[in-house]
Amino acid sequence: MSREAFARLEEHYGLGEPLLQQYRDYWMRLARADLGRSIYYSHDVWSLIRTHRPWSLLLGGTALALASAAGVLWGAQAA
């Protein structure tokens, strides 16, 4: 990466600012639900979350149901 490209990225992300100001700015953006853009996908992060939410909920819900069932069965057996 060239120095010019690095300088543009540093300016864009505010990496030249003091650490406490970066931290404050992060929490202010988070409070406004501004998660920024994904560097990898070059899309808004919220749009990526909305796109993948159904699969995440399905996976998480299935894991929760299986873990709950196994926990109840093993807990009853242990009792």
Secondary structure, 3 states (H helix, E strand, C coil): CCHHHHHHHHHHHCCCCCHHHHHHHHHHHHHCCCCCECCCCCCEHHHHHHHHHHHHHHHHHHHHHHHHHHHHHHHHHHC
